Amino acid sequence: MPNTPSSVRQNPAKKRKLTSTSTNVDIIDLTMPYRPNMSGSGDQLTNEEADVRSSQMNNKQAVSLDDEILNSEIYKIYCRNEDPKEAMKQIKELKTCLKFKEPTQPFPAEAEFRRMSEEVLETIWKLEPELKESKFVKIEKFVQQTDFVYYLPRINYNFHNNVRYCFTIITMLIPNGYEYWYVSNFEKGPGLSKWYRAESTREIEAENLAKLNVMGIKKVTIDKLQYIHYLKKYSEKTQWFDFAFKFLRYNLNTLYPFDGPLRTCLEFKFDVVEADTHNTNATMRLQKWDRDSRTWIIFKTYLGKSTRPFKKTRRTKNEKEIMEKEAKKAELREFFKEHFGFTECNDFCVDELQRATVI
Protein backbone atom coordinates (compact mmCIF):
# COMPACT_ATOMS: atom_id res chain seq x y z
CA MET A 1 0.00 0.00 0.00
CA PRO A 2 1.34 3.49 -0.79
CA ASN A 3 2.02 6.07 1.87
CA THR A 4 -0.90 8.50 1.59
CA PRO A 5 -0.83 11.71 3.63
CA SER A 6 -3.79 12.46 5.86
CA SER A 7 -6.40 14.67 4.30
CA VAL A 8 -6.58 16.69 7.53
CA ARG A 9 -4.24 19.63 7.27
CA GLN A 10 -2.32 19.61 10.49
CA ASN A 11 1.20 19.33 11.71
CA PRO A 12 1.93 15.59 11.87
CA ALA A 13 4.99 15.96 14.06
CA LYS A 14 3.43 14.07 16.95
CA LYS A 15 4.48 10.44 17.24
CA ARG A 16 1.70 7.99 16.53
CA LYS A 17 1.42 4.91 18.69
CA LEU A 18 2.08 1.85 16.55
CA THR A 19 -0.51 -0.87 16.94
CA SER A 20 -1.96 -3.49 14.65
CA THR A 21 -4.77 -1.11 13.78
CA SER A 22 -3.06 2.29 13.74
CA THR A 23 -0.96 1.74 10.60
CA ASN A 24 -1.08 -0.34 7.45
CA VAL A 25 2.71 -0.60 7.24
CA ASP A 26 4.05 -3.82 8.74
CA ILE A 27 6.91 -3.84 11.19
CA ILE A 28 9.25 -6.62 12.21
CA ASP A 29 11.63 -7.36 15.01
CA LEU A 30 15.04 -7.09 13.40
CA THR A 31 16.57 -9.02 16.27
CA MET A 32 14.76 -12.15 15.07
CA PRO A 33 16.77 -13.81 12.28
CA TYR A 34 14.78 -14.66 9.20
CA ARG A 35 16.14 -17.37 6.93
CA PRO A 36 14.59 -17.57 3.47
CA ASN A 37 13.98 -20.94 1.86
CA MET A 38 17.13 -21.51 -0.18
CA SER A 39 16.19 -24.99 -1.36
CA GLY A 40 16.12 -24.08 -5.01
CA SER A 41 13.40 -21.62 -5.99
CA GLY A 42 14.57 -18.61 -4.02
CA ASP A 43 12.65 -16.85 -1.28
CA GLN A 44 9.11 -18.15 -0.91
CA LEU A 45 7.60 -14.64 -0.72
CA THR A 46 5.07 -13.21 -3.14
CA ASN A 47 4.77 -9.71 -4.52
CA GLU A 48 2.59 -8.92 -1.51
CA GLU A 49 5.65 -9.20 0.72
CA ALA A 50 4.72 -6.02 2.49
CA ASP A 51 1.66 -7.86 3.85
CA VAL A 52 3.74 -10.40 5.79
CA ARG A 53 2.70 -10.07 9.41
CA SER A 54 5.14 -10.62 12.22
CA SER A 55 3.68 -11.73 15.53
CA GLN A 56 7.14 -11.41 17.13
CA MET A 57 7.39 -7.66 17.20
CA ASN A 58 9.46 -5.46 19.46
CA ASN A 59 8.07 -1.95 19.08
CA LYS A 60 11.23 -0.36 20.44
CA GLN A 61 13.28 -1.74 17.57
CA ALA A 62 10.59 -1.89 14.88
CA VAL A 63 10.92 0.38 11.89
CA SER A 64 7.90 2.11 10.37
CA LEU A 65 8.26 3.87 7.06
CA ASP A 66 5.10 5.82 7.86
CA ASP A 67 6.81 7.47 10.82
CA GLU A 68 9.88 8.29 8.74
CA ILE A 69 7.62 10.15 6.32
CA LEU A 70 5.42 11.78 8.97
CA ASN A 71 8.42 13.09 10.92
CA SER A 72 10.37 14.33 7.89
CA GLU A 73 10.85 18.06 7.50
CA ILE A 74 9.59 18.28 3.93
CA TYR A 75 6.42 16.34 4.70
CA LYS A 76 5.66 18.68 7.61
CA ILE A 77 6.16 21.68 5.33
CA TYR A 78 3.83 20.11 2.77
CA CYS A 79 1.04 19.55 5.30
CA ARG A 80 1.38 22.99 6.88
CA ASN A 81 0.69 24.81 3.63
CA GLU A 82 -2.73 25.08 2.03
CA ASP A 83 -1.10 25.77 -1.33
CA PRO A 84 1.20 22.99 -2.65
CA LYS A 85 3.08 25.63 -4.69
CA GLU A 86 4.03 27.44 -1.49
CA ALA A 87 5.13 24.13 0.02
CA MET A 88 7.27 23.48 -3.05
CA LYS A 89 8.86 26.92 -2.70
CA GLN A 90 9.70 26.37 0.98
CA ILE A 91 11.13 22.89 0.33
CA LYS A 92 13.35 24.25 -2.45
CA GLU A 93 14.67 26.89 -0.05
CA LEU A 94 15.94 24.28 2.41
CA LYS A 95 19.73 24.13 2.47
CA THR A 96 19.61 20.35 2.37
CA CYS A 97 17.42 20.24 -0.78
CA LEU A 98 19.68 19.18 -3.63
CA LYS A 99 17.01 18.64 -6.29
CA PHE A 100 13.32 19.34 -6.77
CA LYS A 101 11.96 18.13 -10.12
CA GLU A 102 8.34 18.68 -11.04
CA PRO A 103 6.45 16.15 -13.19
CA THR A 104 6.12 16.87 -16.88
CA GLN A 105 3.35 14.35 -17.56
CA PRO A 106 0.07 13.61 -15.72
CA PHE A 107 0.01 10.66 -13.38
CA PRO A 108 -1.71 7.60 -14.92
CA ALA A 109 -4.79 5.90 -13.48
CA GLU A 110 -3.94 4.28 -10.15
CA ALA A 111 -5.15 0.82 -11.19
CA GLU A 112 -3.08 0.91 -14.37
CA PHE A 113 0.04 2.06 -12.55
CA ARG A 114 -0.40 -0.68 -9.93
CA ARG A 115 -0.77 -3.28 -12.67
CA MET A 116 2.46 -2.09 -14.31
CA SER A 117 4.25 -2.21 -10.96
CA GLU A 118 3.23 -5.83 -10.44
CA GLU A 119 4.39 -6.74 -13.93
CA VAL A 120 7.80 -5.18 -13.33
CA LEU A 121 8.22 -7.07 -10.05
CA GLU A 122 7.20 -10.34 -11.68
CA THR A 123 9.83 -9.74 -14.37
CA ILE A 124 12.52 -9.00 -11.77
CA TRP A 125 11.75 -12.16 -9.78
CA LYS A 126 11.98 -14.29 -12.94
CA LEU A 127 15.35 -12.90 -14.09
CA GLU A 128 18.25 -15.37 -14.18
CA PRO A 129 16.23 -18.41 -13.03
CA GLU A 130 19.20 -20.68 -13.59
CA LEU A 131 21.05 -18.97 -10.72
CA LYS A 132 18.33 -19.91 -8.21
CA GLU A 133 18.98 -16.65 -6.37
CA SER A 134 17.05 -15.28 -3.44
CA LYS A 135 14.89 -12.23 -4.00
CA PHE A 136 17.25 -10.17 -1.88
CA VAL A 137 20.12 -10.84 -4.30
CA LYS A 138 17.92 -9.63 -7.15
CA ILE A 139 16.95 -6.55 -5.14
CA GLU A 140 20.66 -5.90 -4.57
CA LYS A 141 21.40 -6.14 -8.30
CA PHE A 142 18.51 -3.82 -9.14
CA VAL A 143 19.60 -1.25 -6.57
CA GLN A 144 23.28 -1.25 -7.47
CA GLN A 145 22.70 -1.46 -11.24
CA THR A 146 25.81 -3.60 -11.72
CA ASP A 147 24.02 -5.88 -14.18
CA PHE A 148 22.33 -4.45 -17.30
CA VAL A 149 19.67 -7.15 -17.06
CA TYR A 150 18.23 -5.32 -14.02
CA TYR A 151 18.20 -1.90 -15.69
CA LEU A 152 14.62 -0.56 -15.35
CA PRO A 153 14.32 0.89 -18.90
CA ARG A 154 15.23 -2.55 -20.21
CA ILE A 155 12.71 -4.32 -17.97
CA ASN A 156 9.79 -2.02 -18.80
CA TYR A 157 10.44 1.21 -20.68
CA ASN A 158 6.90 2.57 -20.26
CA PHE A 159 7.00 2.09 -16.50
CA HIS A 160 10.45 3.72 -16.40
CA ASN A 161 9.02 6.79 -18.16
CA ASN A 162 6.06 6.93 -15.77
CA VAL A 163 8.40 6.96 -12.79
CA ARG A 164 10.69 9.50 -14.40
CA TYR A 165 8.14 12.00 -15.72
CA CYS A 166 4.91 11.55 -13.69
CA PHE A 167 6.28 11.99 -10.15
CA THR A 168 7.61 14.94 -8.22
CA ILE A 169 11.19 13.93 -7.43
CA ILE A 170 13.04 15.37 -4.41
CA THR A 171 16.61 14.69 -3.32
CA MET A 172 17.68 15.71 0.19
CA LEU A 173 21.06 15.54 1.89
CA ILE A 174 21.11 13.83 5.31
CA PRO A 175 24.09 13.55 7.70
CA ASN A 176 25.27 10.20 6.32
CA GLY A 177 23.85 10.04 2.82
CA TYR A 178 20.91 10.93 0.59
CA GLU A 179 17.15 10.87 1.01
CA TYR A 180 15.22 10.26 -2.20
CA TRP A 181 11.51 10.97 -2.62
CA TYR A 182 8.89 10.15 -5.24
CA VAL A 183 5.55 11.94 -4.77
CA SER A 184 2.55 11.35 -7.00
CA ASN A 185 -0.02 14.14 -7.38
CA PHE A 186 2.05 16.56 -5.29
CA GLU A 187 0.10 19.46 -6.78
CA LYS A 188 -3.23 18.07 -5.49
CA GLY A 189 -2.35 18.41 -1.82
CA PRO A 190 -2.65 16.08 1.21
CA GLY A 191 -5.21 13.35 0.89
CA LEU A 192 -4.60 12.87 -2.83
CA SER A 193 -0.80 12.80 -3.03
CA LYS A 194 1.16 9.64 -2.26
CA TRP A 195 4.67 9.65 -0.86
CA TYR A 196 7.53 7.16 -1.28
CA ARG A 197 10.89 7.50 0.42
CA ALA A 198 14.26 5.76 0.66
CA GLU A 199 17.74 6.62 1.87
CA SER A 200 21.26 5.42 1.20
CA THR A 201 24.84 6.64 1.52
CA ARG A 202 24.97 6.86 -2.29
CA GLU A 203 22.51 8.81 -4.41
CA ILE A 204 21.97 6.19 -7.13
CA GLU A 205 21.19 3.50 -4.56
CA ALA A 206 18.77 5.83 -2.76
CA GLU A 207 17.00 6.50 -6.07
CA ASN A 208 16.63 2.81 -6.94
CA LEU A 209 15.47 1.90 -3.42
CA ALA A 210 12.81 4.60 -3.78
CA LYS A 211 11.74 3.04 -7.09
CA LEU A 212 11.28 -0.29 -5.31
CA ASN A 213 9.18 1.51 -2.71
CA VAL A 214 7.01 2.88 -5.51
CA MET A 215 6.54 -0.70 -6.76
CA GLY A 216 5.48 -1.87 -3.29
CA ILE A 217 8.76 -3.23 -1.88
CA LYS A 218 9.13 -1.32 1.36
CA LYS A 219 12.10 -1.04 3.67
CA VAL A 220 10.51 -3.48 6.12
CA THR A 221 10.30 -6.11 3.38
CA ILE A 222 13.97 -5.69 2.44
CA ASP A 223 14.96 -5.91 6.09
CA LYS A 224 13.00 -9.14 6.41
CA LEU A 225 14.74 -10.64 3.39
CA GLN A 226 18.12 -9.39 4.54
CA TYR A 227 18.18 -11.55 7.64
CA ILE A 228 20.37 -10.40 10.49
CA HIS A 229 23.31 -12.83 10.32
CA TYR A 230 23.76 -12.04 6.62
CA LEU A 231 23.73 -8.34 7.45
CA LYS A 232 26.45 -8.75 10.06
CA LYS A 233 28.60 -10.82 7.74
CA TYR A 234 28.58 -8.41 4.82
CA SER A 235 28.39 -4.97 6.44
CA GLU A 236 31.46 -2.81 6.10
CA LYS A 237 32.57 0.32 7.88
CA THR A 238 32.61 3.62 5.99
CA GLN A 239 34.47 6.70 7.15
CA TRP A 240 32.39 9.87 7.27
CA PHE A 241 35.38 11.76 5.87
CA ASP A 242 35.23 9.74 2.64
CA PHE A 243 31.50 10.40 2.24
CA ALA A 244 31.91 14.15 2.91
CA PHE A 245 34.94 14.46 0.60
CA LYS A 246 33.15 12.80 -2.32
CA PHE A 247 30.00 14.85 -1.77
CA LEU A 248 31.90 18.15 -1.85
CA ARG A 249 33.92 17.04 -4.85
CA TYR A 250 30.87 16.32 -7.01
CA ASN A 251 28.45 18.98 -5.75
CA LEU A 252 30.41 22.24 -5.56
CA ASN A 253 28.71 23.68 -8.65
CA THR A 254 25.31 22.87 -7.15
CA LEU A 255 26.14 24.44 -3.80
CA TYR A 256 27.76 27.56 -5.27
CA PRO A 257 26.10 28.45 -8.59
CA PHE A 258 27.78 31.42 -10.28
CA ASP A 259 26.28 33.43 -13.12
CA GLY A 260 28.14 33.31 -16.37
CA PRO A 261 27.99 32.20 -19.99
CA LEU A 262 29.80 28.97 -19.18
CA ARG A 263 29.77 26.59 -16.25
CA THR A 264 32.06 28.07 -13.62
CA CYS A 265 35.05 25.97 -12.64
CA LEU A 266 35.14 25.36 -8.90
CA GLU A 267 37.46 23.32 -6.73
CA PHE A 268 38.55 22.87 -3.13
CA LYS A 269 42.11 22.45 -1.96
CA PHE A 270 43.72 21.43 1.33
CA ASP A 271 46.89 23.05 2.68
CA VAL A 272 48.39 20.98 5.51
CA VAL A 273 51.23 22.11 7.80
CA GLU A 274 52.79 20.56 10.90
CA ALA A 275 52.68 23.24 13.61
CA ASP A 276 55.48 24.00 16.07
CA THR A 277 53.37 22.60 18.88
CA HIS A 278 53.48 19.19 17.17
CA ASN A 279 49.90 19.51 16.01
CA THR A 280 48.78 19.29 12.40
CA ASN A 281 46.79 22.21 11.00
CA ALA A 282 44.97 22.34 7.69
CA THR A 283 43.24 24.97 5.59
CA MET A 284 40.51 24.13 3.10
CA ARG A 285 40.16 26.66 0.30
CA LEU A 286 37.07 26.91 -1.90
CA GLN A 287 38.04 28.70 -5.08
CA LYS A 288 36.69 29.55 -8.52
CA TRP A 289 38.47 30.05 -11.81
CA ASP A 290 38.45 33.63 -13.12
CA ARG A 291 38.54 33.53 -16.91
CA ASP A 292 39.61 37.17 -17.28
CA SER A 293 42.68 37.02 -15.06
CA ARG A 294 43.13 33.29 -15.66
CA THR A 295 43.74 32.70 -11.94
CA TRP A 296 42.02 30.88 -9.08
CA ILE A 297 40.18 33.22 -6.68
CA ILE A 298 39.54 32.03 -3.12
CA PHE A 299 36.00 32.82 -1.93
CA LYS A 300 35.79 30.70 1.24
CA THR A 301 38.25 29.16 3.71
CA TYR A 302 37.91 26.73 6.61
CA LEU A 303 40.51 25.91 9.27
CA GLY A 304 41.02 22.52 10.86
CA LYS A 305 43.31 21.07 13.50
CA SER A 306 44.25 17.55 14.49
CA THR A 307 43.59 16.77 18.15
CA ARG A 308 45.55 13.53 18.03
CA PRO A 309 48.41 13.63 20.59
CA PHE A 310 51.80 13.88 18.92
CA LYS A 311 54.20 11.08 19.90
CA LYS A 312 57.93 11.66 19.83
CA THR A 313 58.63 7.95 20.24
CA ARG A 314 56.89 4.78 19.09
CA ARG A 315 55.07 6.65 16.37
CA THR A 316 52.98 4.53 14.03
CA LYS A 317 54.21 4.34 10.47
CA ASN A 318 51.30 6.36 9.07
CA GLU A 319 50.76 8.69 12.02
CA LYS A 320 51.43 11.77 9.91
CA GLU A 321 48.79 10.74 7.38
CA ILE A 322 46.30 10.03 10.19
CA MET A 323 46.85 13.50 11.70
CA GLU A 324 46.51 15.17 8.31
CA LYS A 325 43.24 13.37 7.63
CA GLU A 326 41.91 14.30 11.06
CA ALA A 327 42.67 17.98 10.40
CA LYS A 328 40.92 17.78 7.03
CA LYS A 329 37.93 16.10 8.64
CA ALA A 330 37.68 18.98 11.14
CA GLU A 331 37.40 21.39 8.20
CA LEU A 332 34.76 19.34 6.46
CA ARG A 333 32.85 19.10 9.73
CA GLU A 334 32.79 22.91 9.96
CA PHE A 335 31.66 23.18 6.35
CA PHE A 336 28.74 20.75 6.83
CA LYS A 337 27.75 22.43 10.10
CA GLU A 338 27.73 25.90 8.54
CA HIS A 339 26.09 24.94 5.26
CA PHE A 340 23.60 22.26 6.31
CA GLY A 341 23.42 22.48 10.11
CA PHE A 342 24.74 18.91 10.50
CA THR A 343 26.59 18.10 13.72
CA GLU A 344 26.68 14.31 13.38
CA CYS A 345 29.90 13.36 11.61
CA ASN A 346 30.51 9.83 12.88
CA ASP A 347 31.73 6.87 10.85
CA PHE A 348 29.06 4.33 9.98
CA CYS A 349 28.52 0.86 8.56
CA VAL A 350 26.82 0.21 5.23
CA ASP A 351 25.09 -2.90 3.95
CA GLU A 352 25.04 -4.32 0.43
CA LEU A 353 22.53 -1.65 -0.64
CA GLN A 354 24.80 1.12 0.72
CA ARG A 355 22.29 1.91 3.49
CA ALA A 356 23.77 3.24 6.70
CA THR A 357 23.16 0.80 9.53
CA VAL A 358 24.20 0.00 13.07
CA ILE A 359 25.54 -3.45 13.84
N, C-alpha and C positions, 0 to 999 in steps of 0.2 A: 504494500500500500504506500502511496506517496505521502510526503510530509506536507499536509495542507494547513496553512495558518488559520487561526481562529477568525471567524467573521466579526467578532467583537473587537472593536478598536480600543485596545488598552495596552498598557506596558506589561509584557509577559515576563518581566524579570524575576518574578517570584518563582521559587522552586515548586514544582508539582510533585505531590507524593505519588510514587510509582506503585501501582497495584495492578492486579490482573484485569481491572476494568477501567483504569484511568488512562491507559495508552494502548494503541494498537501496534506498537513496536516492541518486539520480543527482546528479552534480555536474558543473558546466561551468566552462570558463575564461571569466570575464567580460571578459577582454581581447580575446576573439575576437568581432567583430561578427557578429550573426546577423540576416539580413534576411528577414522572412517574404515569402511569395509574395503580392504585392499586385495580381495580375493581374485579380482580379474576384471571387473566391470567398472572400477572406479568407485567414487563415493555414492552411496545409495541414497542420494538426496534429489528431490525433484526441483523444478523451477520455482516452486512455492517454498523455497528453503526458509524464507523469512517468516513462515508460519510455524516453524518448528518450535514447540513449547518446551521449556525446561522447567521441570518441577523442582530442580535442585538449585534454586536461585539464592544468591547472597546479595541483597540490595546495596550493601556498602561497596561492593566491587563490581556491580552490574553496570553496563554501559548502555545509555539510551541515546540514540541519535536525535530523538525529539528534543531532549534537554539541550543537546549541543546546538541545535538550531534556535530554540527558544531563548537561550542565554547569550546568543551571539550579538555583537554590537550592531551589525547591519540589519539583522532581523528586528531588533528593538526599534531602530530608526524607521524601518519600513512600517511597523505597526503604529508608531506614534504620529505619523503624518497621514492626513486625510487624502492628500494628493500624492500619488505614486511618483510624479515628476519631481516634487520637492524632496521625497525620500531619495530618489536617484541622485539629485544634486548633492545632498548631504553625505551620501555614501561615497561619491566621487571625491569629496573634499577631505575624506579621512586620509591621514598620512600613510596608513598601511594599505590603502587601496591601490593596487598595481594596475588593474585593468577593469573596466566596466564596458561591456559590449552589448548593445541593444540588439534585439532580434530584427532581422530584415524580412522575415516571412511570417505569416500568421501560423499559430500553433494548430496542428491538425486535430481532428476529432479524437477525443480521449480513447474511445474504444479502438479506433484504428491504430493509434500510437501504441496502445497496450499490446495489440496483436503483433505489431512489428517487433516490439521488445521481446516478446516470447519467442518469436521466430529467430531472432539474433542469438538468444541464449541457447536455444536448441541447436543451432549451428555450432556455437562454441563448444558445447558439451560433446558434440559428435566429431570434432576435429581430431585427427591423429588417433583413430581407434586402435591401431596396432600397438600403440605405446601403452595402452591400458593405464593411463594416468588418472590421478585423482582430480577432482574438480578444482582443488586449490592450485595445483600445478598449472592448470589451464588459465585460472584467474591470474596467476603470477605472470604467465606469458603475455596475456592480454594487457596487463597493467604496464609491464616493462617494455613491451613492443620490441622484443629481441627477435621475434620470429614473424616474418611477413604474413604467414598464414593467419595470424591473429590480428591483423590490421583491419580496423573497423570498416574503412571504405571498401575493402576487398570482401568482407563478410556480407555487408548489406549497404550499398552506396546510398540508397534512398534514406535509410534510417540515419546514416552518418550525416547527410545533409539536414535532416530534421533536427538533429542534436546541435549541429553547427549554426543553423540559421534561424531556428524557431524559439530558442531559449535566450533569456538574458543571462549573460555569462559574467561572473565576477571573480576576480583573483585577489586574495588578500594575503599579506605577509603576516606570519605569526612568529613567535620567538624562535622556534626551531623548524621552520619550514614554510609551506604554502597551504592556504585554505582555498579550495576551488568550489564554486557554486554554480549550479544550473537552476534557473527559476523560470517556470512556464507561466505565462499570463501575468507577468510582473505589473504591467500597466493597468490591470483590472483590480488591483488592490487585494487586501486580506479577504480570505473566504473563497476566492476564485484562483489565486495564484498557488503554485505548488513548488516546494523548495527541496533541493537535493544538495547534499554537502559531502565533501571528503577532504582529507588533509594528508600531506606527506612531506618529507624533507626535500623532495624534488618536485618541480612544477609539473612535469609530464606525467609522473605517477599520480599526483593529486588529481590531474585532469581525467585520467583514465579510471581511477577509482570512483570519481564523481559520475562518469558515464555508466559504470556498473550500478551505481545507486539509482540512476535514472531508470535502468532496466529492471530494478527490483532486487538487486543483490546488495543488501545493506552491510554496514560494518559488522553488525552482530553475527551475520551469516558467515562472513569471512573469518571472524574470530573463532567461530565454532568449527569451521573446516581446518583452520590453522591451530591444531590442538597444541596444548601447552608445552609438551616435551619437544616437539618439533620447533617451536618458537625459541626455546632456550638453546637448542642445538645450533640454529642457524642465525641467531641475532649477532650483530657485530657493533662495536662501539664506534661512534663518529664524534670527532672533535668539533665543538661549536666554532672554533676558529676557521676550520676548513669550509664549513657552511657559510659563515659570514664573508669570508674572503671571496668565494665563488659568486655569492650574491652581488657584492659590490662590483666585482669585475664585469659582470654581464648586465648590470642594471643602472650604471652611472647615467647614461643618456636619458633613461626614464625618470630618474630622481632629479636630474638637473637639466631640464630642457632649455636650450638657448636658441634665440631667434637667429635665423640666418638662411641664406639661400641653400646651403649644404648642411648635412648632418655634422654637428660640431664634434670635434675629436676631444674626448675626455679620457683622463687616466688618473690613477692614484699611485703614489710612490712612497716607499718607506725609507727613511734615513735612520740608521741604527748606529749608536756610538756607545762605547763602554766608558762610563763616568769614572771620575777619580775616586769616588766613594765605593768603587767595585760594584756598582749597580749598572744595569743596562737600560739606556733611555732610547726611545724611538720617536720619530716624527712622521706622521702620515700626511702627505700633501695631496690635496685634490686640485688638479690643474686642467686647464683647457688650452687648446692650440689656437694661437692668434695668427690668422692667415696673412694679415698685413705686415706684422713685424716678424713673422715666421719664428715665433718663440713660444714656449710654454709659460702661461700666466697662472700663478697660484691664486685660487679664490677661497680656499678653506684649508686649515691645518688642525691636526689633533696631536696631542702629546701623550705618550705612554711610557710607563716605567715598570721594569721587572721587580717584583717583590721577593724573588727567590734569593735566599742568602748566598752570598758569594763565598766559595770555599778556596782557601789558599792551598790546601793539601787534599789529597784523595778526591780530586775533581773527576767527575764522570767524563768520558771521552767527548760527549756531545753537549756538555753543560752550556757552552757558549750559545749553541743553536737553540737550546731550550729557553735560555734567558731572553734571547732575541725574539723568539716566538711569543713569549709571555708579554713582552713589551708591546709587540704588535697587537696582541689580543686586547690589551688594555685600551689601545687606541680605537679598535673596532667596537669595543664595548661602549666607549663614549659616543661614537658615531651613532650606533643603534639606539642608545638612550636618548640622544638629542633629537634624532630624526623620527623615530617611531615610538619612543617612550618605553622601550623594552629594557627591563632590568635583569631578566633571566638569561644568563649566558653560559649555562652549564653544558658539559658534554652529554651525549645521549646515545642510546642504542637504537638501531634501526633493524626492521625485519626484512624479509625478502621483497616486500612491496615498498620499501624505503619509508615506512611509517615509523615515527618516533615512538618508542615504547620503553617501559621500565621492566626489567627482569629481576 
